[in-house]
Amino acid sequence: MTDTTTKSEVDFAAIQLAQSAWSNTPVARRVQIISRFRVLLADNAASLAAKTCQNRDRDPTEVVIAEALPLAEGCRFLEKNSKKILNPVRLSAFTRPRWLVGLSGRITREPHGIILILAPFNYPLFLPGIQALQALTAGNAVIVKPGTGGGDVMLEMAKLLADAGLPEHLFNVTGDSVESGVAALAGDIDKVVLTGSAATGTGVLAALSKRAIPATVELSGNDATIVLADANIELVADAVAYGLRLNSSQTCIAPRRVIVTGREDGPVLSAILARINDIQPVQIPNAVAERVQKLVETAKHAGANVLAGSADPARFTPFLLSNVPADSDILKADIFAPVVSVTHASNDVDAINQVNASPYGLGAAIFGDPKKAHTIAAQLDTGFVTINDMIVPTADPRAPFGGRKGSGFGVTRGAEGLLAMTRPKTIFLRKGKFHPHLNPIKSSDLEAYSNLLIAMHSRGFTQRIKAFMNAVRGLSSHIKPKR
């Protein structure tokens, strides 16, 4: 464990030395530490939840459910699957191009080195936690720059990892200030994993581009919920209310738009409104509340109906808007507060177009017939789609998580997320004496290689056999004799 919260610089030399040794540690050994951490996580969940809540008005039970539990499941996924995912892959001789005679190869996975995790404030344990564990399992060292107020829980995680046997300097925690993030970005890092706003992502990517440092970025969302004609309205209302209630709706994949198609809006609005009235007021940052108030007022002046909501930062209650014009900013904004707008779609195509019109493409939800929902899901430009549920399925550790368009690129979690913490290296071996490409081109080679191309890719069987024989005769002169 390294606590750098009181230091101006991270000891990159020590981290690099530790990472070099760690990368040579067998995956099975790395996973043993992850397994021991999982047990310690379970035993200390209440303490971790308390540290997560000390800087925010949040229910510790929610933290255990929404952060500690999925983090533990993420550990188990790594324990069971990492070795297979990270094992070298041999390129089969049966699928080898025929003209590459004698060639064999294998693809290995190597860690990037030092991965900087720029964490958000809203899920200070789960999001940086699972990213760090995947990075460590892949053989990297990690520097976590916590979101505002998230330093204590990350330091507690660092202590548990040390207790589980993680060598020193592999898991490092900086301060949670912007200055700490800027300093870490300027350091000798090899990859960045960022979870944050689209504006933050743009700035970070601009800084990284100067050194061609790769990044995985999960940015803002403006998720839509499509309600089909046969959807269970009560289930829809419960799901939307859950999304508005969870973590004070400060969740990137919370519902911000409800698109009703194939039925009247009225019953859906009434059901959601009934649930909203039972949601307790929450505290929202002043800047966020002011932005929401402006968006709501602008939509209202354009003809939207405001059915519920108050933007008082100290007692913010969920906003529900209906009849929102299609060009309203509130339908395109990345809002981090309990706000949802209901619109109507004339048909399924219109609903799909409304979803895809957003500059963001993190996730979406569809309620109704699963068969029809799957057809619609395939046409949505989002990183994931949940059918007849909301948010919770994305915690499945088997599934990659990431967005499109303004919501970022790359994924974390799942096999794909683990592989993203590595770089592929392909190693080729050529056997035999057939190396025609090493010889100077001869006048007869054009005919020989043209026949080879016909033999391998033309449709006529007789033509292919004839071309093959001609190619063999033409290229045989490139076979070097025994010495």
Residue pairs with C-beta under 8 A, 6 or more apart in sequence:
1 155
1 158
1 159
1 161
1 162
1 166
1 168
1 171
1 173
2 10
2 11
2 14
2 15
2 158
2 168
2 169
2 171
2 172
2 173
3 155
3 158
3 173
4 10
4 11
4 172
4 173
4 174
4 175
5 151
5 155
5 173
5 174
5 175
5 176
6 175
8 183
9 183
9 187
10 143
10 172
10 174
10 183
10 184
10 187
11 169
12 114
12 187
12 188
14 168
14 169
15 114
15 141
15 143
15 169
15 170
15 172
16 113
16 114
16 141
16 188
17 169
18 141
18 167
18 168
18 169
18 170
19 111
19 113
19 114
19 139
19 140
19 141
19 169
19 170
21 167
22 30
22 136
22 139
22 140
22 141
22 167
22 170
23 110
23 111
23 139
23 140
25 139
27 82
27 83
27 86
27 137
27 139
28 83
30 82
30 136
30 137
30 139
31 78
31 79
31 82
31 83
31 137
32 165
33 136
33 161
33 164
33 165
33 166
34 75
34 78
34 79
34 133
34 136
34 137
34 164
35 75
35 79
36 163
36 164
36 165
37 75
37 133
37 160
37 161
37 164
37 166
38 72
38 75
38 76
38 79
40 160
40 163
40 164
41 48
41 68
41 71
41 72
41 75
41 160
42 68
42 72
44 156
44 160
45 64
45 68
46 60
46 64
47 156
48 63
48 67
48 68
48 125
48 153
48 156
48 157
49 60
49 61
49 63
49 64
49 67
49 68
50 60
51 152
51 153
51 156
52 58
52 60
52 63
52 67
52 124
52 125
52 150
52 153
53 59
53 60
53 63
54 149
54 152
55 148
55 149
55 150
55 152
56 121
56 149
57 248
57 282
57 283
58 247
58 248
62 246
62 247
63 125
66 123
66 126
66 246
66 247
66 395
67 123
67 124
67 125
67 126
67 129
68 125
68 126
69 395
70 126
70 130
70 395
70 397
71 125
71 126
71 129
71 130
71 133
73 395
73 397
74 129
74 130
74 133
74 134
74 397
74 413
75 133
76 397
77 397
77 398
77 414
78 133
78 134
78 137
78 418
81 415
81 418
82 137
82 418
85 415
85 418
85 419
86 109
86 137
86 138
86 418
86 419
86 422
88 106
88 107
88 108
88 109
89 106
89 107
90 104
90 105
90 106
91 104
91 105
91 106
91 107
91 426
93 104
96 103
98 456
99 452
99 456
101 432
101 434
102 430
102 431
102 432
102 434
103 428
103 429
103 430
103 431
104 428
104 429
104 431
105 426
105 427
105 428
105 429
106 426
106 427
107 424
107 425
107 426
107 427
108 424
108 425
108 426
108 427
109 138
109 419
109 422
109 423
109 424
109 425
110 139
110 422
110 423
110 424
110 425
111 135
111 138
111 139
111 140
111 421
111 422
111 423
112 140
112 190
112 191
112 214
112 421
112 422
112 423
113 140
113 141
113 189
113 190
113 191
114 140
114 141
114 142
114 143
114 187
114 188
114 189
114 190
114 191
115 135
115 140
115 141
115 142
115 143
115 189
115 190
115 191
115 192
115 193
115 421
116 142
116 143
116 145
116 184
116 185
116 187
116 189
116 191
116 192
116 193
117 128
117 131
117 132
117 135
117 142
117 143
117 144
117 145
117 192
117 193
117 194
118 145
118 181
118 184
118 192
118 193
118 194
118 195
118 196
118 200
118 204
119 127
119 128
119 131
119 144
119 145
119 146
119 147
119 150
119 154
119 195
120 127
120 147
120 195
120 196
121 147
121 148
121 149
121 150
122 147
122 247
122 250
122 251
122 252
122 336
123 247
123 251
124 146
124 147
124 149
124 150
124 153
124 154
125 150
125 153
125 154
125 157
127 195
128 144
128 146
128 150
128 154
128 195
129 157
130 397
130 412
130 413
131 193
131 195
131 412
131 417
132 142
132 144
132 157
132 171
134 412
134 413
134 417
134 418
134 421
135 142
135 193
135 421
136 142
136 161
136 166
136 170
136 171
137 418
137 421
138 418
138 421
138 422
139 422
140 190
140 191
140 421
141 169
141 170
141 171
141 172
142 170
142 171
142 172
143 172
143 173
143 174
143 184
143 187
143 189
144 154
144 171
144 172
144 173
144 174
145 174
145 175
145 176
145 180
145 181
145 184
146 153
146 154
146 173
146 174
146 176
147 176
148 176
149 176
150 176
151 173
151 175
151 176
154 173
155 173
157 171
158 171
158 172
158 173
161 170
161 171
162 168
162 171
174 180
174 181
174 183
174 184
185 192
185 204
185 207
185 208
186 207
189 213
190 213
190 214
191 213
191 214
191 215
191 216
191 421
192 204
192 208
192 213
192 214
192 215
192 216
192 217
193 215
193 216
193 217
193 412
194 200
194 201
194 204
194 215
194 216
194 217
194 218
194 219
194 408
195 217
195 218
195 219
195 252
196 204
196 217
196 218
196 219
197 219
197 220
197 334
198 219
198 220
198 334
198 360
198 406
198 407
198 408
200 219
201 217
201 219
201 408
204 215
204 217
205 215
205 217
208 214
208 215
215 410
216 402
216 408
216 409
216 410
216 411
216 412
216 420
217 408
217 409
217 410
218 252
218 362
218 401
218 402
218 403
218 407
218 408
218 410
218 412
219 252
219 360
219 362
219 403
219 406
219 407
219 408
220 252
220 334
220 360
220 362
220 406
220 407
221 252
221 253
221 254
221 256
221 334
221 360
221 362
221 363
221 403
221 407
222 256
222 257
222 331
222 332
222 333
222 334
222 335
222 358
222 359
222 360
222 362
223 253
223 254
223 255
223 256
223 257
223 360
223 362
223 363
223 364
223 365
223 382
224 255
224 256
224 257
224 258
224 259
224 354
224 355
224 358
224 364
224 365
225 236
225 239
225 240
225 255
225 257
225 258
225 259
225 364
225 365
225 366
225 367
225 390
226 259
226 261
226 345
226 351
226 355
226 364
226 365
226 366
226 367
226 368
226 373
226 376
227 233
227 236
227 258
227 259
227 260
227 261
227 263
227 268
227 367
227 368
228 261
228 262
228 263
228 348
228 366
228 367
228 368
228 369
228 372
228 373
229 261
229 262
229 263
229 368
230 262
230 368
230 369
231 263
231 367
231 368
232 367
232 388
233 267
233 268
233 271
234 271
235 367
235 388
236 258
236 268
236 271
236 272
236 367
237 268
237 271
237 272
237 274
237 275
238 275
239 255
239 365
239 367
239 389
239 390
240 255
240 258
240 272
240 275
240 340
240 390
241 272
241 275
241 276
241 278
241 279
242 390
242 391
243 249
243 251
243 254
243 255
243 340
243 390
243 391
244 254
244 255
244 276
244 279
244 318
244 338
244 340
245 279
245 338
246 254
246 391
248 282
248 283
248 284
248 316
248 337
248 338
249 282
249 318
249 336
249 337
249 338
249 339
250 336
250 337
251 391
252 362
252 407
253 362
253 363
253 391
253 394
254 338
254 391
255 340
255 365
255 390
256 333
256 335
256 339
256 340
256 341
257 331
257 340
257 341
257 342
257 343
257 354
257 355
257 358
258 268
258 272
258 340
258 341
258 342
258 343
259 342
259 343
259 344
259 345
259 351
259 354
259 355
260 268
260 342
260 343
260 344
260 345
261 344
261 345
261 346
261 347
261 348
261 350
261 351
262 347
262 348
265 322
265 342
265 344
268 342
269 307
269 320
269 322
269 342
272 320
272 340
272 342
273 307
273 308
273 320
276 308
276 317
276 318
276 320
277 308
279 317
279 318
279 338
281 310
281 312
281 314
281 315
281 316
281 317
282 315
282 316
282 338
283 313
283 314
283 315
283 316
284 292
284 311
284 313
284 316
284 337
285 313
286 313
288 313
288 335
288 336
288 337
289 311
289 312
289 313
289 316
289 337
290 311
291 333
291 335
292 311
292 319
292 335
292 337
292 339
293 311
295 329
295 330
295 333
295 335
295 339
296 306
296 309
296 311
296 319
296 321
296 330
296 339
298 328
298 329
298 330
299 306
299 321
299 324
299 325
299 328
299 329
299 330
299 341
300 306
300 321
302 324
302 325
302 327
302 328
303 323
303 325
304 321
304 322
304 323
304 324
304 325
304 328
304 330
304 341
305 321
305 322
305 323
306 319
306 320
306 321
307 320
307 321
307 322
308 317
308 318
308 319
308 320
309 317
309 318
309 319
309 320
309 321
309 339
310 316
310 317
311 319
316 337
316 338
317 338
318 338
318 339
318 340
319 338
319 339
319 340
320 340
320 341
320 342
321 330
321 339
321 340
321 341
321 342
322 341
322 342
324 330
324 331
324 341
324 342
324 343
326 343
326 354
326 357
328 341
330 339
330 341
331 341
331 343
331 357
331 358
332 357
332 358
332 359
334 360
334 406
343 354
345 351
345 354
348 372
348 376
351 376
352 376
352 379
352 380
355 364
355 380
355 381
355 382
356 379
356 380
356 381
358 405
359 405
359 406
360 403
360 405
360 406
360 407
361 381
361 382
361 383
361 403
361 404
361 405
361 406
361 407
362 382
362 383
362 384
362 403
362 404
362 407
362 408
363 382
363 383
363 384
363 385
363 386
363 394
363 403
364 377
364 380
364 382
364 384
364 385
364 386
365 385
365 386
365 387
365 389
365 390
366 373
366 376
366 377
366 385
366 386
366 387
366 388
367 373
367 387
367 388
368 388
370 387
370 388
373 387
373 388
374 387
377 385
377 387
381 404
381 405
382 403
382 404
382 407
383 401
383 402
383 403
383 404
383 407
383 411
384 394
384 399
384 401
386 393
386 394
393 399
394 401
397 413
397 414
398 414
398 415
399 413
399 414
400 411
400 412
400 413
400 414
400 415
400 416
400 417
401 411
401 412
401 413
401 414
401 417
402 408
402 409
402 410
402 411
402 412
403 409
410 420
411 417
411 420
412 420
433 479
433 480
433 482
434 478
434 479
435 478
435 480
436 445
436 475
436 478
439 478
442 477
444 474
444 477
445 474
445 475
447 470
447 474
448 470
448 471
448 473
448 474
448 475
449 471
449 474
449 475
451 467
451 468
451 470
451 471
451 474
452 467
452 468
452 471
452 475
454 463
454 464
454 467
455 464
455 465
455 467
455 468
455 471
456 464
458 464
458 467
